[in-house]
Amino acid sequence: MIKISFIGAGSVEFTGTLLTDIFHYPELRGATVALHDIDPERLETAGMMARWTSEQLNGEARVEEHSDRRSALEGADYVINMVQIGMHEATLADFEIPKRYGLKQTIADTLGVGGIFRGLRTIPFVVELGREMRELCPDALLLNYTNPMSMLVWAFYRAYPELKVVGLCHSVQYTARQIASYIGVAPEELLYECAGINHIAWMTKLEVAGEDAYPRLFAAMEDSEVYAKDKVRFELMRHFGYFVTESSEHNAEYTPYFLKDEGLIERFDIPVDEYLRRSEENLREYERSRKKLLAGESFPLQPSIEYAAPIIHSIETNTPRVIYGNVRNTNLITNLPQDCCVEVPVLADGAGLRPCHAGELPPQLAGMCLPHVSVQELTVRAALEGKRDHVYHAAMLDRHAASVLSLDEIRALADDLIETHGGALPEGVR
Protein backbone atom coordinates (compact mmCIF):
# COMPACT_ATOMS: atom_id res chain seq x y z
CA MET A 1 0.00 0.00 0.00
CA ILE A 2 0.92 3.64 -0.30
CA LYS A 3 2.95 5.67 2.19
CA ILE A 4 1.82 9.19 3.05
CA SER A 5 4.26 11.33 5.03
CA PHE A 6 3.00 14.26 7.09
CA ILE A 7 5.72 16.84 7.74
CA GLY A 8 4.69 19.23 10.52
CA ALA A 9 2.14 16.70 11.76
CA GLY A 10 1.97 18.54 15.10
CA SER A 11 -0.67 20.72 13.45
CA VAL A 12 -2.94 18.14 15.04
CA GLU A 13 -6.37 19.39 14.01
CA PHE A 14 -5.37 19.72 10.35
CA THR A 15 -3.67 16.32 10.41
CA GLY A 16 -6.94 14.88 11.70
CA THR A 17 -8.92 16.68 9.00
CA LEU A 18 -6.78 15.33 6.15
CA LEU A 19 -6.78 11.80 7.57
CA THR A 20 -10.56 11.91 7.90
CA ASP A 21 -10.71 12.74 4.20
CA ILE A 22 -8.23 10.00 3.29
CA PHE A 23 -9.94 7.26 5.27
CA HIS A 24 -13.32 8.06 3.77
CA TYR A 25 -12.01 6.45 0.55
CA PRO A 26 -12.07 2.64 0.92
CA GLU A 27 -9.30 2.35 -1.69
CA LEU A 28 -6.90 4.31 0.54
CA ARG A 29 -7.38 2.18 3.63
CA GLY A 30 -4.34 0.29 4.80
CA ALA A 31 -1.97 3.15 3.99
CA THR A 32 1.19 3.77 5.96
CA VAL A 33 0.85 7.16 7.65
CA ALA A 34 4.29 8.48 8.64
CA LEU A 35 4.11 11.44 11.00
CA HIS A 36 6.98 13.82 11.66
CA ASP A 37 7.28 16.83 13.94
CA ILE A 38 10.20 18.35 15.82
CA ASP A 39 8.07 18.82 18.97
CA PRO A 40 7.90 15.44 20.80
CA GLU A 41 4.63 16.18 22.55
CA ARG A 42 2.92 17.39 19.38
CA LEU A 43 4.23 14.33 17.52
CA GLU A 44 2.78 12.06 20.20
CA THR A 45 -0.53 13.92 20.02
CA ALA A 46 -0.61 13.62 16.23
CA GLY A 47 -0.05 9.89 16.58
CA MET A 48 -2.98 9.60 18.96
CA MET A 49 -5.17 11.58 16.56
CA ALA A 50 -4.13 9.46 13.56
CA ARG A 51 -4.76 6.15 15.33
CA TRP A 52 -8.11 7.28 16.71
CA THR A 53 -9.23 8.55 13.29
CA SER A 54 -8.14 5.33 11.60
CA GLU A 55 -10.01 3.23 14.15
CA GLN A 56 -13.20 5.26 13.84
CA LEU A 57 -13.23 5.09 10.03
CA ASN A 58 -11.83 1.58 9.60
CA GLY A 59 -8.79 3.12 7.95
CA GLU A 60 -6.59 0.13 8.82
CA ALA A 61 -3.65 2.52 8.72
CA ARG A 62 -0.16 1.70 9.86
CA VAL A 63 0.65 4.84 11.86
CA GLU A 64 4.30 5.67 12.47
CA GLU A 65 5.75 8.50 14.54
CA HIS A 66 9.17 9.77 13.45
CA SER A 67 11.29 12.32 15.26
CA ASP A 68 13.75 11.91 12.37
CA ARG A 69 12.39 13.45 9.17
CA ARG A 70 14.48 11.25 6.91
CA SER A 71 12.89 8.07 8.19
CA ALA A 72 9.44 9.59 7.70
CA LEU A 73 10.28 10.43 4.09
CA GLU A 74 11.98 7.20 3.07
CA GLY A 75 9.92 5.45 0.41
CA ALA A 76 7.02 7.90 0.60
CA ASP A 77 4.55 8.15 -2.26
CA TYR A 78 3.04 11.43 -1.03
CA VAL A 79 4.54 14.09 1.22
CA ILE A 80 2.20 16.59 2.87
CA ASN A 81 4.01 19.69 4.14
CA MET A 82 2.27 21.81 6.77
CA VAL A 83 5.10 23.17 8.92
CA GLN A 84 5.18 26.58 10.53
CA ILE A 85 8.75 27.74 11.03
CA GLY A 86 9.11 29.84 14.17
CA MET A 87 5.58 29.15 15.38
CA HIS A 88 3.65 31.85 17.29
CA GLU A 89 6.72 33.77 18.48
CA ALA A 90 7.90 34.47 14.93
CA THR A 91 4.39 35.44 13.87
CA LEU A 92 4.20 37.88 16.77
CA ALA A 93 7.41 39.57 15.59
CA ASP A 94 6.05 39.80 12.03
CA PHE A 95 3.17 41.88 13.40
CA GLU A 96 4.68 43.85 16.25
CA ILE A 97 7.78 45.19 14.48
CA PRO A 98 5.93 46.58 11.43
CA LYS A 99 3.36 48.08 13.79
CA ARG A 100 6.09 50.22 15.38
CA TYR A 101 6.58 51.80 11.96
CA GLY A 102 2.86 52.40 11.51
CA LEU A 103 2.31 49.42 9.19
CA LYS A 104 -0.84 47.52 10.15
CA GLN A 105 -1.50 43.97 8.93
CA THR A 106 -4.37 41.50 9.16
CA ILE A 107 -2.98 38.01 8.35
CA ALA A 108 0.64 38.55 7.21
CA ASP A 109 1.26 34.97 6.12
CA THR A 110 1.14 35.10 2.32
CA LEU A 111 2.02 38.53 0.95
CA GLY A 112 3.21 41.84 2.35
CA VAL A 113 6.07 42.31 4.77
CA GLY A 114 4.83 39.50 7.01
CA GLY A 115 4.58 37.14 4.05
CA ILE A 116 8.08 38.05 2.86
CA PHE A 117 9.65 37.19 6.21
CA ARG A 118 7.59 34.05 6.70
CA GLY A 119 8.87 33.05 3.27
CA LEU A 120 12.48 33.83 4.16
CA ARG A 121 12.18 31.69 7.30
CA THR A 122 10.56 28.78 5.48
CA ILE A 123 12.36 28.57 2.12
CA PRO A 124 15.55 27.11 3.69
CA PHE A 125 13.39 24.35 5.19
CA VAL A 126 11.69 23.69 1.85
CA VAL A 127 15.07 23.45 0.12
CA GLU A 128 16.28 20.96 2.73
CA LEU A 129 13.05 18.97 2.40
CA GLY A 130 13.53 18.79 -1.36
CA ARG A 131 17.11 17.61 -0.97
CA GLU A 132 15.93 14.77 1.25
CA MET A 133 13.03 13.89 -1.05
CA ARG A 134 15.38 13.69 -4.03
CA GLU A 135 17.45 11.14 -2.12
CA LEU A 136 14.77 9.18 -0.23
CA CYS A 137 11.54 9.41 -2.26
CA PRO A 138 12.33 10.94 -5.67
CA ASP A 139 9.02 9.85 -7.21
CA ALA A 140 6.85 11.27 -4.42
CA LEU A 141 4.42 14.12 -4.94
CA LEU A 142 4.82 17.03 -2.53
CA LEU A 143 1.46 18.47 -1.47
CA ASN A 144 2.31 21.81 0.11
CA TYR A 145 -0.15 23.48 2.49
CA THR A 146 2.32 25.84 4.16
CA ASN A 147 2.20 29.58 3.48
CA PRO A 148 3.42 31.71 1.83
CA MET A 149 2.17 29.30 -0.81
CA SER A 150 3.47 30.86 -4.03
CA MET A 151 6.93 31.64 -2.66
CA LEU A 152 7.47 28.15 -1.24
CA VAL A 153 6.24 26.26 -4.29
CA TRP A 154 8.27 28.56 -6.58
CA ALA A 155 11.40 28.02 -4.48
CA PHE A 156 10.87 24.25 -4.51
CA TYR A 157 10.47 23.80 -8.26
CA ARG A 158 13.25 26.27 -8.98
CA ALA A 159 15.64 24.34 -6.71
CA TYR A 160 14.41 20.88 -7.77
CA PRO A 161 12.76 21.01 -11.21
CA GLU A 162 12.89 17.22 -11.43
CA LEU A 163 10.61 16.72 -8.39
CA LYS A 164 6.81 16.87 -8.34
CA VAL A 165 5.03 19.56 -6.33
CA VAL A 166 1.64 21.22 -6.09
CA GLY A 167 0.54 23.90 -3.67
CA LEU A 168 -2.90 23.38 -2.15
CA CYS A 169 -5.20 25.99 -0.68
CA HIS A 170 -8.92 26.01 0.05
CA SER A 171 -9.58 29.59 -1.02
CA VAL A 172 -11.04 28.73 -4.45
CA GLN A 173 -13.55 26.16 -3.23
CA TYR A 174 -14.54 28.17 -0.16
CA THR A 175 -14.99 31.30 -2.28
CA ALA A 176 -17.26 29.37 -4.65
CA ARG A 177 -19.40 28.28 -1.70
CA GLN A 178 -19.56 31.83 -0.38
CA ILE A 179 -20.63 33.18 -3.77
CA ALA A 180 -23.33 30.51 -3.99
CA SER A 181 -24.65 31.60 -0.59
CA TYR A 182 -24.63 35.27 -1.63
CA ILE A 183 -26.75 34.60 -4.73
CA GLY A 184 -29.00 32.03 -3.06
CA VAL A 185 -28.12 28.81 -4.88
CA ALA A 186 -26.75 25.47 -3.74
CA PRO A 187 -22.95 25.15 -4.14
CA GLU A 188 -23.32 22.35 -6.67
CA GLU A 189 -25.42 24.62 -8.92
CA LEU A 190 -22.61 27.12 -9.37
CA LEU A 191 -20.14 26.47 -12.18
CA TYR A 192 -16.97 28.53 -12.16
CA GLU A 193 -13.57 29.07 -13.72
CA CYS A 194 -10.78 30.66 -11.73
CA ALA A 195 -7.17 31.69 -12.38
CA GLY A 196 -4.49 33.98 -10.96
CA ILE A 197 -2.00 33.59 -8.12
CA ASN A 198 -2.64 32.11 -4.71
CA HIS A 199 -5.08 34.24 -2.69
CA ILE A 200 -5.42 36.60 -5.65
CA ALA A 201 -7.08 34.26 -8.12
CA TRP A 202 -10.12 35.58 -9.92
CA MET A 203 -13.46 34.00 -10.70
CA THR A 204 -13.33 34.64 -14.44
CA LYS A 205 -16.59 32.79 -15.07
CA LEU A 206 -19.65 32.21 -12.89
CA GLU A 207 -22.66 30.33 -14.26
CA VAL A 208 -25.91 28.95 -12.90
CA ALA A 209 -28.09 26.82 -15.21
CA GLY A 210 -26.10 27.96 -18.22
CA GLU A 211 -26.50 31.68 -17.51
CA ASP A 212 -23.93 34.24 -16.40
CA ALA A 213 -24.24 34.55 -12.61
CA TYR A 214 -22.26 37.78 -12.28
CA PRO A 215 -25.37 39.99 -12.63
CA ARG A 216 -26.86 38.13 -9.68
CA LEU A 217 -23.69 38.67 -7.64
CA PHE A 218 -23.62 42.39 -8.44
CA ALA A 219 -27.28 42.58 -7.41
CA ALA A 220 -26.52 40.71 -4.18
CA MET A 221 -23.79 43.25 -3.41
CA GLU A 222 -26.46 45.95 -3.16
CA ASP A 223 -28.07 44.06 -0.27
CA SER A 224 -26.52 45.67 2.81
CA GLU A 225 -26.53 42.42 4.78
CA VAL A 226 -24.70 40.55 2.02
CA TYR A 227 -22.27 43.42 1.41
CA ALA A 228 -21.40 43.57 5.11
CA LYS A 229 -20.16 39.97 5.00
CA ASP A 230 -17.41 40.69 2.45
CA LYS A 231 -16.87 44.42 2.09
CA VAL A 232 -13.35 44.42 0.70
CA ARG A 233 -13.96 41.79 -1.95
CA PHE A 234 -17.21 43.40 -3.03
CA GLU A 235 -15.43 46.75 -3.37
CA LEU A 236 -12.74 45.12 -5.50
CA MET A 237 -15.44 43.52 -7.65
CA ARG A 238 -17.25 46.85 -7.97
CA HIS A 239 -14.13 48.51 -9.39
CA PHE A 240 -12.36 45.66 -11.20
CA GLY A 241 -15.35 43.67 -12.42
CA TYR A 242 -14.54 40.25 -10.96
CA PHE A 243 -14.66 38.49 -7.58
CA VAL A 244 -11.34 37.49 -6.00
CA THR A 245 -10.52 34.44 -3.92
CA GLU A 246 -9.49 34.53 -0.28
CA SER A 247 -11.21 36.60 2.34
CA SER A 248 -11.73 40.30 2.77
CA GLU A 249 -9.31 40.37 5.70
CA HIS A 250 -6.59 38.87 3.49
CA ASN A 251 -7.23 41.12 0.52
CA ALA A 252 -7.27 44.23 2.67
CA GLU A 253 -3.49 43.90 3.09
CA TYR A 254 -2.79 42.87 -0.50
CA THR A 255 -3.78 46.27 -1.88
CA PRO A 256 -3.05 49.92 -1.04
CA TYR A 257 -6.73 50.83 -0.64
CA PHE A 258 -8.00 49.72 2.76
CA LEU A 259 -5.43 49.84 5.60
CA LYS A 260 -3.62 53.13 5.24
CA ASP A 261 -5.78 55.16 7.63
CA GLU A 262 -8.23 54.62 10.49
CA GLY A 263 -11.18 55.93 8.52
CA LEU A 264 -10.80 53.22 5.88
CA ILE A 265 -10.21 50.56 8.51
CA GLU A 266 -13.46 51.50 10.24
CA ARG A 267 -15.45 51.90 7.02
CA PHE A 268 -14.49 48.47 5.68
CA ASP A 269 -14.40 46.64 9.05
CA ILE A 270 -10.80 45.57 8.65
CA PRO A 271 -9.74 43.18 11.47
CA VAL A 272 -6.21 44.45 12.17
CA ASP A 273 -3.99 41.80 13.85
CA GLU A 274 -6.54 39.08 13.04
CA TYR A 275 -3.97 36.32 12.56
CA LEU A 276 -2.47 36.96 15.99
CA ARG A 277 -5.84 36.16 17.52
CA ARG A 278 -6.18 33.07 15.33
CA SER A 279 -2.69 31.93 16.25
CA GLU A 280 -3.44 32.27 19.95
CA GLU A 281 -6.69 30.34 19.48
CA ASN A 282 -4.79 27.63 17.56
CA LEU A 283 -2.55 27.14 20.59
CA ARG A 284 -5.60 26.81 22.84
CA GLU A 285 -7.27 24.43 20.37
CA TYR A 286 -4.21 22.20 20.39
CA GLU A 287 -4.35 21.97 24.18
CA ARG A 288 -8.06 21.13 24.06
CA SER A 289 -7.47 18.45 21.43
CA ARG A 290 -4.66 16.84 23.42
CA LYS A 291 -6.79 16.71 26.56
CA LYS A 292 -9.67 15.13 24.65
CA LEU A 293 -7.41 12.50 23.12
CA LEU A 294 -5.88 11.65 26.49
CA ALA A 295 -9.37 11.39 27.96
CA GLY A 296 -10.59 9.14 25.16
CA GLU A 297 -13.16 11.66 23.94
CA SER A 298 -14.35 11.87 20.34
CA PHE A 299 -14.06 14.42 17.54
CA PRO A 300 -16.29 15.29 14.56
CA LEU A 301 -15.40 13.23 11.51
CA GLN A 302 -16.97 15.14 8.64
CA PRO A 303 -15.10 15.18 5.32
CA SER A 304 -13.65 18.55 4.36
CA ILE A 305 -13.27 20.21 0.97
CA GLU A 306 -9.47 20.10 1.08
CA TYR A 307 -7.84 18.70 -2.06
CA ALA A 308 -5.11 16.37 -0.70
CA ALA A 309 -7.22 13.23 -0.31
CA PRO A 310 -9.07 13.58 -3.66
CA ILE A 311 -5.72 14.03 -5.42
CA ILE A 312 -4.27 10.91 -3.83
CA HIS A 313 -7.45 8.95 -4.59
CA SER A 314 -7.50 10.13 -8.21
CA ILE A 315 -3.89 9.12 -8.83
CA GLU A 316 -4.21 5.77 -7.07
CA THR A 317 -7.53 4.77 -8.70
CA ASN A 318 -7.32 6.64 -12.03
CA THR A 319 -10.46 8.59 -11.12
CA PRO A 320 -10.44 11.89 -13.07
CA ARG A 321 -11.03 15.06 -11.05
CA VAL A 322 -10.37 18.75 -11.51
CA ILE A 323 -8.85 20.53 -8.53
CA TYR A 324 -7.21 23.94 -8.20
CA GLY A 325 -3.50 23.95 -7.55
CA ASN A 326 -0.48 26.23 -7.40
CA VAL A 327 2.03 25.24 -10.05
CA ARG A 328 4.77 26.56 -12.32
CA ASN A 329 3.48 28.85 -15.05
CA THR A 330 4.33 27.05 -18.29
CA ASN A 331 2.28 29.42 -20.45
CA LEU A 332 -0.81 28.46 -18.41
CA ILE A 333 -1.67 32.14 -17.83
CA THR A 334 -0.23 33.92 -20.82
CA ASN A 335 -0.05 37.45 -19.39
CA LEU A 336 1.72 36.49 -16.18
CA PRO A 337 5.47 35.78 -16.25
CA GLN A 338 6.75 32.39 -17.33
CA ASP A 339 7.89 30.23 -14.39
CA CYS A 340 6.06 32.23 -11.74
CA CYS A 341 3.69 30.30 -9.48
CA VAL A 342 0.07 30.44 -10.65
CA GLU A 343 -3.20 28.99 -9.37
CA VAL A 344 -5.16 27.23 -12.12
CA PRO A 345 -7.38 24.19 -12.68
CA VAL A 346 -5.43 20.93 -12.54
CA LEU A 347 -6.58 17.55 -13.84
CA ALA A 348 -5.79 14.68 -11.45
CA ASP A 349 -5.96 11.05 -12.61
CA GLY A 350 -3.80 7.97 -12.85
CA ALA A 351 -1.26 9.86 -14.96
CA GLY A 352 -0.66 12.32 -12.13
CA LEU A 353 -1.37 16.04 -12.18
CA ARG A 354 -1.77 18.01 -15.40
CA PRO A 355 -2.29 21.78 -15.06
CA CYS A 356 -4.80 23.29 -17.47
CA HIS A 357 -4.26 26.22 -19.82
CA ALA A 358 -6.21 29.22 -18.50
CA GLY A 359 -5.20 31.68 -21.21
CA GLU A 360 -5.10 35.42 -20.73
CA LEU A 361 -6.51 37.12 -17.66
CA PRO A 362 -8.44 40.34 -18.18
CA PRO A 363 -5.68 42.97 -18.13
CA GLN A 364 -6.82 44.67 -14.93
CA LEU A 365 -6.71 41.33 -13.11
CA ALA A 366 -3.24 40.54 -14.41
CA GLY A 367 -2.30 44.04 -13.23
CA MET A 368 -3.50 43.20 -9.72
CA CYS A 369 -1.37 40.05 -9.69
CA LEU A 370 1.84 41.31 -11.29
CA PRO A 371 3.21 43.46 -8.42
CA HIS A 372 2.91 40.49 -6.06
CA VAL A 373 4.62 38.19 -8.55
CA SER A 374 7.61 40.54 -8.50
CA VAL A 375 7.69 40.50 -4.69
CA GLN A 376 7.48 36.69 -4.70
CA GLU A 377 10.33 36.36 -7.20
CA LEU A 378 12.55 38.74 -5.25
CA THR A 379 11.90 36.86 -2.02
CA VAL A 380 12.66 33.50 -3.64
CA ARG A 381 15.85 34.86 -5.17
CA ALA A 382 16.89 36.53 -1.91
CA ALA A 383 16.60 33.17 -0.18
CA LEU A 384 18.11 30.93 -2.86
CA GLU A 385 20.87 33.32 -3.91
CA GLY A 386 21.59 34.84 -0.49
CA LYS A 387 20.98 38.43 -1.63
CA ARG A 388 19.95 40.72 1.20
CA ASP A 389 19.33 43.60 -1.20
CA HIS A 390 16.46 41.62 -2.72
CA VAL A 391 14.76 41.55 0.68
CA TYR A 392 14.71 45.36 0.62
CA HIS A 393 13.53 45.34 -2.99
CA ALA A 394 10.70 42.93 -2.20
CA ALA A 395 9.51 44.98 0.78
CA MET A 396 9.75 48.26 -1.16
CA LEU A 397 7.62 46.84 -3.96
CA ASP A 398 4.90 45.59 -1.63
CA ARG A 399 1.78 47.58 -2.47
CA HIS A 400 0.56 48.01 1.10
CA ALA A 401 3.94 48.93 2.64
CA ALA A 402 4.61 51.47 -0.10
CA SER A 403 1.25 53.15 0.56
CA VAL A 404 2.21 53.81 4.20
CA LEU A 405 6.01 54.01 4.52
CA SER A 406 8.91 55.79 2.83
CA LEU A 407 11.79 53.90 1.23
CA ASP A 408 14.05 54.63 4.20
CA GLU A 409 11.37 53.42 6.63
CA ILE A 410 10.87 50.19 4.68
CA ARG A 411 14.60 49.51 4.68
CA ALA A 412 14.84 50.15 8.43
CA LEU A 413 11.84 47.89 9.04
CA ALA A 414 13.44 45.11 6.99
CA ASP A 415 16.68 45.48 8.95
CA ASP A 416 14.79 45.18 12.24
CA LEU A 417 13.01 42.03 11.09
CA ILE A 418 16.26 40.51 9.79
CA GLU A 419 17.93 41.16 13.13
CA THR A 420 14.97 39.69 15.03
CA HIS A 421 14.63 36.50 12.98
CA GLY A 422 18.40 36.11 12.70
CA GLY A 423 19.49 32.51 12.38
CA ALA A 424 16.17 31.38 10.91
CA LEU A 425 16.92 33.32 7.72
CA PRO A 426 19.04 32.15 4.76
CA GLU A 427 22.76 32.74 4.65
CA GLY A 428 23.56 35.98 2.88
CA VAL A 429 20.35 37.56 4.18
CA ARG A 430 20.99 37.47 7.91
C-alpha positions, 0 to 999 in steps of 0.5 A: 500500500501507499505511504503518506508522510505528514511533515509538521504533523503537530498541526494536530487538528489539520492532520486529523482533517486530512486523515478523515478525508483520506480514510473516507475512501475505501481504496486508501485504507491500509496506507502507511501514515508516517508522521513527523514533527520536531516537537515530541509532545505534538508528535505524540498527540498527532499519533494519537489523533491518527490512530483514533481517526483510523479506528473510527473510520476503519482506515486500517492505517499503519501509523508511524511517529518519526522524530527523524524526518528522513525516516518519515520520508523514506519510500514515501509516495506522497509528502504533505508539508504543513510546517510553521517555522518559528511558530507563534513567536515568529508570527508575533514579531512579524506583526509587532515590528511593522506596527512600530513603523505604523504598518498595520496587517491582518494576516501577514502569512502570504504577501506583504512584509509579514509574508516576505519574512515568513517566506524567508524563514521557510524557504531554507526548510523547503530546500532541505526537504527537497534535498531529502526527497530527491534522495529518499523518495524521488518519485513522491508528490509534494502536497504543500499546504504551508504559506506563503504558498506561491513563494514556497512552491516557486522556491521548490520547483526552482531548486528541484525542477525534477521533483513533483510539487503542487501547492494546495489551498482552500480559497477557491472552493470556499470562495465558490461556496460563499458566492453561492450563498450570496446569490442564493443557490446550492454550491453544486449549482454554481459552475466557475472558472478561476485563475491567478495567483494564490489568494489573488485568483479571480473568478473569471466565469460564474454560471448557474443553469447555463446563464452568467451569474455575475449579474446576480452577484452584483445585485446581491452586493447591493443588499446591505446584509450581504455586502457587510459579509465581504466588504473588501472583496465586493469593493474590488469587484465593484471597481475591477469587475470580478470576484477574487478568492481569499477573504476580505481580511486577506485582501485588505493587506494585498492592496493599497486601498484599505489599511492606510488610515483609520477611517478606511479601517473603520469603514471596511471593518478591517480586522487588524492583527486578526492572525495573531488572535487566530494563532493564539486560538490555535494554541488553545485548540491544540491543548483542548485536542490533546486533553480530549485525546488523552481522555478518550473523547471523540471528535467530529469526523466530517469530510472537508473540501481540502484537495489532498485526499481527492488528489491521492485517490484520483492518482491511485484509482485513475479517477479523473477530477479537476482541482485547483492547484499552485504550479509553475506557469508554463504558459498556463496564464499567458499574461503572467510571467513564465515560471512564476507560481500560478493557481489554475485548474489541474486535472488529477488522474492515474497519470498524475497532475496536469495543469490546465491552460487558462489563457489570458486574464483580463488585463486589470486582473493581471495588473493586480497580480503582477506586483505580487509576482515581483515580490514573490520572485525577489523573495525567492531569489533573496533566499536561494541566492543569499541576496539581502538587497532583494529583501529590501527590494521585495519589501519596497515593492509591496503595495501596502507597505509602499502606501504607508512608509517611505523607502528609508522606513521600509529599509529600516523595518526590513533590517529590524526584522532581519535582526529579530529572525536572525538565524532562521533566515538564509545565509547571505540575508541574515 
